[in-house]
Amino acid sequence: MDLFIGDDILKDAVKAFAETVALKVRQLRRFVPKEKALTNSDLTGAFIEELVRGFIRNWIRQQLLLHGTFHSEKLEKAGEKPLQIDGIIYDPKKGPLTLREGDFVVVHPAFCSAVIEIKMTVSDMRVFEDRLRYIHAHYLNQHPSNHAMGVVIAAKDPEKVSQCSLFKEDVPFHNYWTGGLCPIFVLFKETDDGEYEPFYEAIEAMICAIYRNTTINAKYF
């Protein structure tokens, strides 16, 4: 018998995420005020981006959130220019890194469960999704497309920019279960007065996707 049927099991985690970001931003306001003449929105966005990275590091369990590039014999023979990738999800239980310096790595894609690229803002969601599709097709095609994910910290209208028309039926970019889609999660609405209001629908979808789409089923050894 499932004791949690009907329970919103992520409600508290989603609220804790949003409340933690709000609290930390209030602390930052002591040093980076929100008044238009005194603020630096890029600095605030970079701060929130680092907060989000911290949460993701906890949610990917024993895996590591790194950056760098992929390398394999197949990629080398293809002769393609290596792509710099932010947000490589590497599972040290699956195999060794090829090269590491700090958080910069060269790694075989077989040992990576996903890519989660984090951006402060995105001017064109379709272009960002195209990049994620490219990453999936060239490096992660051993996984479904939803293992290549994007996180956008803020937009002026998160609900509007999250509308995706790539398919016959419109779905949000954060529909992490939609076949053929590389999901993108727009987390906050950046208001005119410099506040960041959580877009709860995308935040919950991001947490679900990270737990669902960061596993490696194949055994290579």
C-alpha positions in Angstrom: 0.0 0.0 0.0 1.4 3.4 -1.0 1.1 5.7 1.9 1.8 8.8 -0.2 -0.9 8.5 -2.9 -2.4 12.0 -3.3 0.5 13.6 -1.5 2.3 16.5 -3.1 5.7 15.1 -2.2 7.7 17.9 -3.8 5.7 20.8 -2.3 8.1 21.5 0.6 11.3 21.0 -1.5 10.0 23.5 -4.1 9.1 26.0 -1.4 12.4 25.6 0.4 14.3 26.2 -2.9 12.4 29.4 -3.7 12.5 30.7 -0.1 16.3 30.0 0.1 17.0 31.9 -3.0 14.8 34.8 -1.9 16.6 34.9 1.5 20.0 34.8 0.0 19.1 37.5 -2.5 18.0 39.7 0.4 21.4 39.2 2.0 23.1 40.2 -1.3 21.0 43.4 -1.4 23.1 44.7 1.4 26.0 44.8 -1.0 24.3 45.0 -4.4 21.1 47.2 -4.0 18.2 46.7 -6.3 17.8 50.5 -7.0 18.2 50.9 -10.8 20.9 53.5 -10.5 23.0 51.5 -8.0 22.5 47.9 -9.0 24.2 45.4 -11.3 21.6 42.9 -12.5 24.3 40.6 -14.1 26.0 40.3 -10.7 22.7 39.4 -9.0 22.0 36.9 -11.7 25.5 35.3 -11.3 24.8 35.0 -7.6 21.5 33.2 -8.1 23.2 31.0 -10.8 25.7 29.9 -8.2 22.9 29.2 -5.7 21.1 27.0 -8.3 24.3 25.1 -9.0 24.6 24.3 -5.3 21.1 22.8 -5.2 21.8 20.8 -8.4 25.0 19.4 -6.9 22.9 18.1 -4.0 20.2 16.7 -6.2 22.5 14.7 -8.5 23.5 12.5 -5.5 27.0 11.0 -5.7 27.6 12.5 -9.2 29.6 15.6 -10.0 28.6 18.8 -11.7 31.6 19.8 -13.9 32.5 21.6 -17.1 34.8 20.9 -20.0 34.4 18.6 -23.0 33.8 15.0 -24.0 36.3 12.8 -25.8 36.0 9.4 -27.3 37.6 7.3 -30.1 34.5 7.8 -32.1 34.5 11.6 -31.6 38.2 11.7 -32.5 37.7 9.8 -35.7 34.8 12.2 -36.7 37.3 15.0 -36.6 34.9 17.5 -35.1 35.9 20.5 -33.1 35.4 19.8 -29.4 32.5 21.7 -27.8 32.9 23.5 -24.5 30.1 22.3 -22.2 28.9 23.8 -19.0 27.1 21.4 -16.7 28.5 17.9 -17.4 27.0 15.4 -15.0 29.7 12.8 -14.4 29.2 9.6 -12.4 32.5 8.5 -10.8 31.0 5.1 -10.1 30.8 4.4 -13.9 34.4 5.1 -15.0 37.4 7.4 -14.7 37.9 10.9 -15.9 40.4 11.3 -18.8 41.8 14.6 -17.6 40.9 17.0 -14.7 42.1 20.4 -13.5 39.8 21.8 -10.8 36.3 21.4 -12.1 37.4 21.4 -15.8 37.4 17.9 -17.2 37.9 15.8 -20.4 35.7 12.8 -20.0 34.3 9.9 -22.0 30.5 10.4 -22.5 29.8 6.8 -21.4 30.5 7.9 -17.9 28.1 10.8 -17.9 24.4 10.7 -17.2 23.4 14.1 -18.4 24.2 17.6 -19.3 22.6 20.5 -17.4 23.6 23.9 -18.9 22.8 26.9 -16.7 22.3 30.4 -18.2 21.4 33.6 -16.4 19.1 34.7 -19.3 18.4 33.4 -22.8 17.3 35.6 -25.7 15.9 32.8 -27.8 14.7 29.5 -26.3 14.7 27.8 -29.6 18.4 28.5 -30.2 19.2 27.2 -26.7 17.1 24.1 -27.3 18.9 23.6 -30.6 22.3 23.7 -28.7 21.0 21.1 -26.3 19.8 18.9 -29.2 23.3 19.2 -30.7 24.9 18.1 -27.4 22.5 15.2 -27.2 23.0 14.1 -30.8 26.8 14.2 -30.6 27.6 13.2 -27.1 24.6 11.8 -25.2 22.7 9.8 -27.8 23.1 6.7 -25.6 20.4 8.4 -23.4 17.0 9.9 -24.3 17.0 13.5 -25.4 15.7 14.7 -22.1 19.1 14.0 -20.5 20.3 17.2 -22.2 18.7 19.9 -20.1 18.9 23.7 -19.7 18.2 25.9 -16.7 17.5 29.6 -17.2 17.7 31.7 -14.1 15.3 34.4 -15.0 13.1 36.0 -17.7 10.7 38.9 -17.8 7.8 36.5 -18.5 8.8 32.9 -17.7 5.4 31.4 -18.5 5.3 33.1 -22.0 8.9 32.2 -23.0 8.4 28.6 -21.8 5.7 27.9 -24.4 7.2 25.5 -27.0 5.8 25.1 -30.5 8.2 22.5 -31.7 5.5 19.8 -31.9 1.9 19.6 -33.3 0.6 20.3 -29.8 2.1 23.1 -27.8 3.9 22.0 -24.6 6.0 23.9 -22.1 9.8 23.7 -22.6 9.9 22.3 -19.0 7.9 19.2 -20.0 10.8 16.8 -19.1 8.8 13.7 -20.2 8.1 14.9 -23.7 9.8 12.6 -26.3 12.2 14.4 -28.5 12.4 17.5 -26.4 15.5 18.8 -24.5 13.8 20.4 -21.6 14.5 23.9 -20.4 13.4 25.3 -17.0 12.9 29.1 -16.5 13.0 29.5 -12.8 12.2 33.1 -11.9 10.4 36.2 -13.2 12.7 39.2 -13.0 10.4 42.2 -12.1 11.0 45.8 -13.1 11.9 46.6 -9.5 14.7 44.0 -9.4 12.9 41.2 -7.5 13.0 37.6 -8.5 9.6 35.8 -8.3 9.6 32.0 -8.5 8.0 30.2 -11.4 6.9 27.2 -9.3 5.8 25.0 -12.2 9.3 25.1 -13.8 11.1 24.7 -10.5 9.1 21.5 -9.7 9.7 20.2 -13.2 13.4 20.8 -12.8 13.7 18.9 -9.6 11.7 15.9 -11.1 13.8 15.9 -14.2 17.1 16.0 -12.3 16.1 12.9 -10.3 14.6 11.1 -13.3 17.0 12.0 -16.1 20.5 11.6 -14.4 21.0 7.9 -14.4 23.2 5.5 -16.5 21.7 2.1 -17.0 24.4 0.6 -19.2 27.3 -1.3 -17.7 30.5 -0.8 -19.8 32.9 -3.0 -17.7 
